[in-house]
Amino acid sequence: MTFMQLERIFLETGRKSDGRAFIAYLLDSFDAGVTDLDAESVEAETGLKKTNISAVAKKLSEANVIDILYLDTSVENSTLSALRNGRWSKPYYRLTPQILSLYRRT
C-alpha cells in the first residue's frame, strides 16, 4: 500500500479527517506499546463521536487498514476475537501489518 492509496481510502470513507485522526491515534498508541484500542479510548482521545468511529472503522476494516476485534463482555476472561456476539461485543481496533509497514512501524 502507498500513502496515495491510503489517502483514497480516507476519501472513500466520506469522513477523511475522522479517518486520519483515527489512524493517527492508533499509530501514537502503537508507538506507546498499545496495539488494541477500544472505542471509548478512541472517542476520549480524538473527540470523535462513537457513530463516526464505527462508520470510519468499518470502511477502514473493509480496506484492510485496520482489524476490528471484539471482546465478549458476557463471559469472564474472554479474549479478543474476530467473531461478534451481538450487543455483548465491545469493539477493539488494531492496525494491520500492511499499515504498520507503510508507516515503518514493524
VMD Tcl script that draws the C-alpha trace (Angstrom):
set ca {
  {0.00 0.00 0.00}
  {1.14 3.53 -0.71}
  {0.24 6.77 1.01}
  {-1.82 7.79 -2.04}
  {-3.78 4.54 -1.83}
  {-4.38 5.23 1.85}
  {-5.48 8.77 1.00}
  {-8.02 7.38 -1.49}
  {-9.33 5.06 1.23}
  {-9.76 8.04 3.56}
  {-11.66 9.87 0.82}
  {-13.91 6.86 0.20}
  {-14.94 6.75 3.87}
  {-16.71 10.07 3.42}
  {-15.04 11.17 6.65}
  {-11.49 11.93 5.62}
  {-10.46 13.96 8.66}
  {-12.07 11.43 11.03}
  {-10.16 8.62 9.33}
  {-6.88 10.48 9.59}
  {-7.41 11.30 13.28}
  {-8.36 7.68 13.97}
  {-5.23 6.30 12.29}
  {-3.00 8.95 13.92}
  {-4.29 7.91 17.35}
  {-3.78 4.21 16.60}
  {-0.22 4.94 15.43}
  {0.59 7.02 18.52}
  {-0.78 4.25 20.72}
  {1.20 1.61 18.84}
  {4.35 3.67 19.41}
  {3.48 3.73 23.12}
  {3.17 -0.07 23.17}
  {-0.64 -0.38 22.95}
  {-1.86 -2.38 19.97}
  {-5.58 -2.85 20.67}
  {-7.80 0.12 21.48}
  {-11.46 0.20 22.41}
  {-13.98 2.66 21.02}
  {-14.20 4.59 24.30}
  {-10.45 5.30 24.27}
  {-10.60 6.44 20.66}
  {-13.56 8.68 21.44}
  {-11.91 10.20 24.50}
  {-8.59 10.92 22.82}
  {-9.75 12.03 19.37}
  {-13.01 13.77 20.20}
  {-14.79 11.76 17.50}
  {-18.34 10.56 18.15}
  {-18.89 6.81 18.55}
  {-21.12 6.68 15.49}
  {-18.40 8.30 13.38}
  {-15.77 5.97 14.84}
  {-17.90 2.95 13.96}
  {-18.58 4.17 10.43}
  {-14.93 5.00 9.72}
  {-13.70 1.80 11.36}
  {-15.99 -0.30 9.18}
  {-14.70 1.32 5.98}
  {-11.07 1.11 7.11}
  {-11.54 -2.54 8.04}
  {-13.03 -3.32 4.62}
  {-9.96 -1.69 3.03}
  {-7.56 -3.76 5.21}
  {-6.26 -0.71 7.05}
  {-7.38 -1.88 10.49}
  {-8.68 -5.05 12.07}
  {-11.79 -4.90 14.22}
  {-11.76 -7.39 17.08}
  {-14.43 -7.96 19.68}
  {-14.40 -8.66 23.38}
  {-17.37 -10.73 24.53}
  {-18.50 -8.92 27.67}
  {-20.99 -11.66 28.59}
  {-18.15 -14.03 29.51}
  {-15.46 -13.54 32.13}
  {-11.85 -13.62 30.92}
  {-12.84 -13.58 27.24}
  {-10.22 -12.80 24.64}
  {-10.35 -10.61 21.56}
  {-11.86 -12.34 18.56}
  {-12.95 -11.50 15.03}
  {-16.33 -13.03 15.90}
  {-19.01 -10.69 17.15}
  {-21.53 -11.68 19.84}
  {-24.23 -9.08 19.25}
  {-24.77 -6.46 21.92}
  {-22.32 -8.22 24.23}
  {-19.42 -7.39 21.95}
  {-17.12 -4.48 22.63}
  {-15.09 -3.43 19.56}
  {-11.33 -3.02 19.64}
  {-9.22 -1.67 16.81}
  {-5.77 -2.76 15.64}
  {-3.62 -1.53 12.75}
  {-2.91 -4.15 10.09}
  {0.68 -5.20 9.31}
  {0.23 -3.52 5.92}
  {-0.30 -0.09 7.54}
  {2.39 -0.64 10.15}
  {4.79 -1.40 7.31}
  {3.71 1.71 5.41}
  {4.48 3.85 8.45}
  {7.66 1.82 9.12}
  {6.46 0.54 12.48}
  {7.43 -3.12 12.02}
}
mol new
graphics top color blue
foreach p $ca { graphics top sphere $p radius 0.5 }
foreach p [lrange $ca 0 end-1] q [lrange $ca 1 end] { graphics top cylinder $p $q radius 0.2 }
display resetview
